[in-house]
Amino acid sequence: MTSQLNVDTIVDKAGSGGTNVKIGNTSTYVSENSTTTQNAVQGMAKCWVEINPTSLSGTGTTGVGDSFNLTSMTDNGTGDHTVNINNDMSSIEYSTPTAANSAYTSASYGLYSGCYNHAAGSFNLHSRRQNAAADSNFFACTVHGDLA
């Protein structure tokens, strides 16, 4: 027999709200089509970072605008940044989709962004324009995979 719990609010024993509610790494949810289940923990972003050098410093030195599970970010020079993850990944096998934006107006001078040098606790972000390192006006990356 299956059980079902129907509540409006879940609070911890102290009554301070749902901030201490934990789910296991095998927890699932029903997808949009109501017939498929997905692992809730596996699908969550494990780290993300938004870098915006123009509005943060105005000096050409890149800084972090906002982030999650990030220890630090190092500006290694034009178009190259090292991101240090606070809670390490379980291996170097994780996904790091990126997005970058440039003030360039010509479509023939598009900006390419990507990640390399994956380690369990860090990776490099880079951006290039016309096969040369180039800074971006906006840079973001999300990490998906298994935490250590």
Secondary structure, DSSP 4 states (H G I P E B T S, - for coil): -------S----TTSS-GGG----TT-EEE-TTSS-EEETTTTS-SEEEEE-HHHHTSSS---EEEEESEEEEEEEETTEEEEEESS-BSSS--B--EEEE-----GGG-EEEEEEEEETTEEEEEEEETTEE---SEEEEEEBS-B-
